[in-house]
């Protein structure tokens, strides 16, 4: 083993190596700290559309749990009772197929609208975008616009800064808590939930989910913001599979804008000189994800069109035509035309139309009463002393209505059929699956052999509540 002597020359070599390491560029680091983004407030037609969408969506979210319907909450997902109320429709666990259909329709709708309109969902309707807009609005109200917020964050802590930060946090936490309360109100009757909250008698699960959903809203919309879109949302990663050159995107018209550069107001660009982009960087300053749209389409772009509003306002001041940054397609930029009807759009539209039609038809034909009949397989049949043959059936009656009903069971088929108990009448509670053992008897050889019989149940107080099911009656042959 060799050792290195601590000589002056050795110390000099080590110091030189440290100095060289310290001079390495920061880009060689495997970790780059996340820079906080301060989006500038913007006014324009797309900003008004986003505000309108936020008002509508948040209005629905916060108002729907308070709407009454026939003495109950209009929309309620009552998990303990396994009942899903959607206005006049009551869904049970047996209706899980409808939830599957809704999920398929939602997925295909996303594919269809993405192929046609790009990431319009992300820019206008995604919950992350909507709640982030609200949190940003509260931040601007308390701390000011972009430059004021940046200056405030760089300044030392004073009583005024502490008061503004505390007020912002109070607004954020209050809004997030109300959001968590409303979310739980979709699963627990919200009026009952409010009474329990005021009397401090909330159950552990309600408390947990209010805190959890409120904290998630607070963290995602208050702090994570664009990081959710960049790193957590899977849609940003696979959206390119649904894009083509005719998909609507936000793009910068480089042919008009380049070469970019500053100039005085009113100076008109001339061929061979600067383009129409004055390099004001407003499109970057208003972007909620902090990208430069002039670098081309990027997966971080959520198509919110804030850069379009900002650029249009600059173009108006410079007396240039709008549209340097605009909604368009790659084909429109290259060939001045766009193909709206194309194979993938037609395929998505056809599949979506078929599934929606099938879903609506199945929902319209959905019966509020279900009947399931299974023959007891412990014995094929049993011969009675009076010469008749008997089969035993397990009959299950499902009442999907909101009220209790008394159902009568009748059996029809070849020969003279009798049932035991007689009369077969059972009170079935709302949402209950009522099991009953029904014995069906007939003459052993009239007719000879096995036959198909039909069970029918009907409510005594409503002729429309009925269901049928077929079964096999086993009997000996001559």
DOVODREN-977051 format. One record per residue (C-alpha): residue in one letter; x, y, z. Coordinates in steps of 0.02 Angstrom, whole numbers, plus 32768, in hexadecimal, padded with zeros to 4 digits. Example, Ala and Ser with C-alpha at 12.3 -4.5 7.8 and 13.67 -1.06 7.14 Angstrom:
% DOVODREN-977051
A82677F1F8186 S82AC7FCB8165 
% end
This chain:
% DOVODREN-977051
X800080008000 X804480AB7FD1 X8028814B8033 X802A81FF7FFA X809B8273805B X804C8318808F X80CC83858038 X80B584397FFE X80A783FB7F4B X8022837C7F7C X7FBD84017FD9 X7FC884717F40 X7F8783E67ED0 X7EF483C67F43 X7EC8847F7F4B X7ECF848A7E8E X7E5B83F47E7E X7DDE84447EF6 X7DE384E77E97 X7DC5848C7DF3 X7D31842F7E3F X7CE884D27E82 X7CF3851E7DD5 X7C8A84947D85 X7BEE84DA7D31 X7B4B84C77D91 X7AFD846C7CFD X7B6283D17D28 X7AFE83BA7DC8 X7A84832A7DCE X7A0783957E2E X79C584407E04 X795F849E7E85 X78AE84C77E50 X789B85807E2C X77FB85D07E66 X778E860F7DD9 X773586B67DEB X76B086BD7D62 X767F876D7D2F X75C787977D2F X757E87A57C80 X74DC87EA7C37 X749087AE7B94 X740A87457B42 X7459869F7B75 X747486DB7C26 X73BA87037C2E X739186557BEC X73FF86067C73 X73AB86707CF8 X72FE863F7CB8 X732F85877CB6 X737385947D67 X72D485E77DA6 X726685647D54 X72CA84CC7D8C X72E985087E3D X723585417E4A X71FA84937E1D X727484417E95 X724684AC7F2B X718A84BA7F07 X7156840A7ED2 X716583BA7F81 X70E8843A7FC4 X706184177F42 X6FCB83B47F87 X6F69832F7F29 X6ECE82D77F6D X6EFF82F38021 X6FB482C0800D X705683037FC4 X705083087F06 X70FD82BF7EEA X713E824D7F74 X71B381B77F6E X717C815F800C X720580DC801F X71CC808F80C5 X711D8072807D X716680457FD1 X70F280C07F7B X712381417EF9 X70A181C97EE3 X70AA82337E45 X700C829C7E46 X6F7D82227E20 X6FF281907DFC X702581177E85 X70B980A67E5D X70EA800A7EBC X71887F9E7EBF X71337F307E3C X71367FC77DC7 X71F47FCF7DC8 X71F17FB37D0C X71AE80647CF6 X724380AC7D52 X72B4804A7CDE X725780927C4A X726D81437C8D X732881297CA1 X733780E77BEF X72D3817B7BAD X734281F47C0E X73E181A57BCA X73A581A47B16 X736682577B27 X7413828B7B61 X746282347ACB X73E682827A52 X73F383347A92 X74B083267A9F X74BF82ED79EA X7454838179B3 X7479840C7A2F X751B83DC7A84 X752883FD7B3F X748D84687B52 X745A83FB7BE7 X74FD84287C40 X74ED84E17C1F X743784FB7C4D X73E9846A7CAC X746F84057D07 X745484117DC4 X750C84377DDD X750084CB7D66 X745C850B7DAD X749185077E63 X753D854E7E3A X74E785E27DE5 X748586037E85 X752085F87EF3 X7580866A7E7D X74F186E77E81 X74F586EC7F3F X75B287007F3A X75A587947EC2 X751F87E67F2C X758B87DE7FC8 X763D87EE7F86 X762688477EDF X765688177E2E X76F587C47DF3 X7776884C7E16 X772A88747EC0 X772C87BD7EF4 X77E087A77EBC X781488447F19 X77B6880D7FB5 X780987627FB6 X78B687B17FA4 X78998830802E X78C5881280E4 X784087DD815E X77DE886D81A7 X7736887E81FE X76E688B08159 X772D881A80FC X76FC87A48188 X764A87E98188 X763687D380CC X767D872380CE X760E86F48161 X75748739810A X759C86D7806D X75B4863780D0 X75108655812D X74B386678087 X750785CE803E X74E7856180D7 X7433859B80E7 X740D857A8030 X746584D18035 X7405849E80D2 X736084CF8080 X739284687FE8 X73B683D08055 X731083E680B0 X72B183F1800B X730A83577FC6 X72D682EE805D X722783378049 X721382CD7FAC X7225822F8017 X71D4826680BB X713682D280B7 X7180837F80BB X70FF83C98131 X711F833C81AD X71D983568194 X71C8841081B6 X716483F28255 X71E783758292 X727283F0826A X721F847C82CB X71FF840B8360 X72AF83C08358 X726B830F8344 X72BA82E3829C X72E6822D8287 X739C81F8826C X738881CE81B4 X732F82718189 X73B682D281E7 X74418275818F X73FD829180E0 X73D5834880FD X74878366813A X74D482F880B2 X74768344801F X748A83F38063 X754583D9807B X755483917FCB X74FC842A7F83 X7568849E7FEB X760A84497FB7 X75E3842C7F00 X759684D67ED9 X75FC853E7F52 X76AB84F87F40 X76C0846B7EC2 X765B84BE7E39 X76B784A57D94 X771C84157DDD X767D83AD7DE2 X766883CA7D26 X772083AA7D00 X774A83167D6E X76AD82C87DB8 X762882CE7D30 X763382397CB8 X75CB82927C35 X765C83067C0A X76C6826E7BE2 X7654820D7B6E X75FB829E7B1A X7676829A7A89 X762E81F27A55 X758A824B7A2D X75D682E479D7 X75F282F8791D X7614838B78AA X755B83B878A8 X754583BF7964 X7520846C79AA X75B684AE7A0A X75F985547A47 X768D858679DD X76FE861879B8 X770586507902 X77C1865678E9 X77AE868F7835 X775C87307874 X77BD87477914 X7872872278E7 X78EF876C78F6 X78AF87B57999 X78ED885179F0 X78B588ED7A4E X7880898D79F5 X781B8A2A7A14 X775E8A287A0A X771C8A46795D X77B88A0B7901 X777A89957879 X77E488FC7850 X782C88F777A1 X78698861773C X791B8834776C X791288927812 X78C6885E78B7 X782787F778BD X77898823791C X77C187D679C1 X780A88627A2C X785387E57AA9 X77F0882E7B3B X77E4877E7B8B X7732879E7BC5 X770186F67B7C X777D86A67BF4 X774D87117C89 X769386E37C80 X76B086287C63 X767885C47CFD X76F7853B7CD5 X778585B47CAF X77AC857D7BFD X77DB85E67B65 X775B85BD7ADE X77D086077A5C X783C856C7A6D X77B185017A21 X773284857A64 X776384407B0F X770F83BE7B7B X7707843B7C0B X768F84AA7BA8 X75DE84987BEC X758D84FF7B60 X754885817BD7 X7565860B7B53 X75A986887BD2 X763B86A57B5A X75BF86CC7ACE X756887537B35 X760F879E7B69 X7655879F7AB8 X75B587E67A6E X75B988767AEA X766E889C7AB7 X7641889179FE X75B3890D7A1C X762B89887A6D X76A7897679DD X761C8986795B X764888DA7916 X75C5885878E5 X759687DA796B X75BF8722795E X767B871B7971 X7653869979F5 X75AE864379D4 X754885A379D2 X756C854B792F X75AD84A878E7 X76538478789B X7600845B77F3 X75B2850877F9 X765D85547817 X76AF84F0778D X762684E67709 X75A085637743 X752184D67755 X74E5845E77DB X749283B377CB X741083A87854 X73C583047814 X744D82817817 X745681C6783F X747F81D078F9 X73FA82547919 X737881ED78BB X73AA8150791B X73A081A679C5 X72FA81F97997 X72AC8155795C X72E580F379F5 X72AC817E7A69 X7202818B7A15 X71E580CF7A1B X721580C17AD3 X71AC81597B06 X711681137AA7 X712D80697AF9 X714180B87BA5 X70A581237B94 X704080907B51 X7077801F7BDF X705080A77C5E X6FA380C47C13 X6F7D80097C15 X6FC17FF17CC3 X6F407F967D2D X6F227FCD7DE0 X6F027F177E11 X6F757E837DF1 X6F517DCA7E06 X6FCF7D3D7E10 X6F997C877E18 X70107BF57E39 X6FD27B427E47 X700E7AE47EE0 X708F7A697EA2 X709479FA7F3D X7011798C7EE9 X6FD079867E37 X6F1F79737E75 X6EBB79237F03 X6E2678B07EEF X6D9778D47F68 X6D1F78567FB3 X6C8D789C7F50 X6CE378757EA9 X6D2279237E86 X6DD679587E66 X6E2779EA7EBF X6EB87A5F7E92 X6F027ADD7F0B X6F3F7B887ECF X6FA27C137F22 X6F4A7CB37EEE X6F9B7D5D7F0A X6F367DFC7EF5 X6F937EA17EE7 X6F327F407F08 X6F917FD27EB7 X6F0D80557EDE X6F1180D47F6C X6E7980877FC3 X6E4A7FE08013 X6DD57F717FAD X6D7B7ECC7FC6 X6D9D7E577F35 X6D377DBE7F03 X6D897D2A7EAC X6D2E7CC57E28 X6D6A7C347DBC X6D2F7C087D0D X6D577B727CA2 X6D157ACF7C59 X6C9E7A6E7CC8 X6C4B7AA37D68 X6CD07AF67DD3 X6CBE7B1D7E8B X6D387B757EFD X6D607B6E7FB5 X6D4E7BE08013 X6CA87C137FCB X6C877C9F7FB4 X6D3E7CCF7F9C X6D407D857FD1 X6DD77DDC801C X6DFB7E8B805D X6E9D7EC7800E X6EF07F618056 X6F397FEA7FEB X6FDF7FAF7FA6 X6FCD7F037FF3 X6FF67E5D7FA1 X6F707DEC7FEB X6F947D307FE8 X6F027CB67FE4 X6EF77BFA7FD1 X6E697BCC7F59 X6E2D7B197F42 X6DDA7AF87E99 X6D707A5B7E84 X6D0E7A077DF8 X6CD4795A7DC4 X6D6A78EA7DA4 X6D3D78B87CF1 X6CCA79457CB8 X6D2879717C4F X6DB178F07C4F X6E6679277C65 X6EB379D07C89 X6E6F7A777C4A X6E987B307C51 X6E327B957CCD X6E297C507CEC X6E2D7CAC7D92 X6DDF7D587D9F X6DDC7DD67E2C X6D707E717E32 X6D507EF77EB3 X6CA57EFC7F00 X6C9E7FBB7EFC X6CEB7FDA7E4F X6CC77F777DB2 X6D657FBA7D5D X6DD87F6B7DDF X6DEB7EBB7D9D X6E757E477D64 X6E807D987D1B X6F017D0D7D17 X6F047C607CCB X6F3A7BBE7D1C X6F3A7B047CF6 X6EBE7A8E7D4A X6F0579DE7D57 X6E8A794A7D58 X6E9478907D30 X6E64784A7C87 X6DF177B77C68 
% end
